Amino acid sequence: MEFIGELILILFVTTLMGQLFARFNWPAVIGQLLSGIVLGPALLNWLKPSDTMTLFSDIGVILLMFLAGMESDLDLLKKYFKVSFTVATVGVILPILFIGGFSLIYGMKFLEALFIGIVFAATSVSISVEVLKDSNQLQTRAGIAILGAAVVDDILAVIVLSLFTTFSHEGGSQGLTGNFFLNLLIEALYFVFVWLVYKFIAPKFMEFAEKISVNYSALIASLTLALGMAYLAEFVGLSAVVGAFFGGLAIRQTKQAEEVNSAVSAIGYSVFIPTFFVNIGLSMTFASLTQDLVFIIAMTILGVLSKYWAGKYSAEAFGMTKLEGSIVGAGMVSRGEVALIVAQIGIGHHLFPKDIYSSLILAIILTTVISPILLNHYIKKLLA
């Protein structure tokens, strides 16, 4: 019953904070995350991390990545593949080089620095999409390039994360066997299984579910598939978010996709996903914030420039104007929930120093807030 009381507080405060931020055209997700900082040990100390909170948070992250997979439009990717692939690939490489390199100079070990680079390689364009929608720029060349690049970026981020956890195994899963190369083979076979699920199993499975005379059978079937793929990914030594993402990608191309997306969004965003963001905030303290000020500023500047330059110059290389390139670059800057998920996995598996976690989260928040401001600026210049 104690957790029920905590959950009531979480839902009430995250709703208020989300609404407050949305009113000022800022990402509602930042309000939810700040709720955890305000309610947690950093400020009021009304909430503390617990096993039940972690369980709800883990379900939240699986549902969030499942929904991210469902929103990845592969048809759009095929149509604008060259520009999207280039924007996304350069946008993954530059943050790893810039931020990973700075982290090495800052005194971190190679694998720690590499993982921090991977955290900032992720992109969340959900906020950018809202800005583009409001200004009727979503179906322009720049808008479609951002959407296409987001699909590639999500897939690349998931693959890079999988490879990192496979090769490092620091504090994380050791795989099914003690043999590294055998583990690698098993994990490669998992991706063969993912392809089979996408191509054959998911459509047949959902057709079968539709024939069952049980309420919400399609929703139950899709959640079974998502949780099953997440469980299997973790079982073979990958991250659960990998399985959840590809589960969403598989369900997207079924006839029940719209119904499932609506239902899972309702379940996720009403309870589990707010708990995930609050749980991240609960892990933050301001004890070392003043000492890490240089680190935060550097991470934020490098985080913005690496994605902005990648998007801008890649788009211009494919014939877009300088302003269109700037719009693409600004649209890719936001790290949002994807980077927060990767950072949460990292701290859970001890992949980077715990004392910089709060600073890392703050830098992610700053890039997420800066992105829509930059995007609005360049769209206004284009429309002027």
Salt bridges, closest charged atoms under 4 A:
ASP73 OD2 - ARG252 NH2 3.46
GLU130 OE2 - LYS133 NZ 3.98
ASP153 OD2 - LYS307 NZ 2.89
GLU316 OE2 - LYS312 NZ 2.76
GLU324 OE1 - ARG141 NH2 2.72
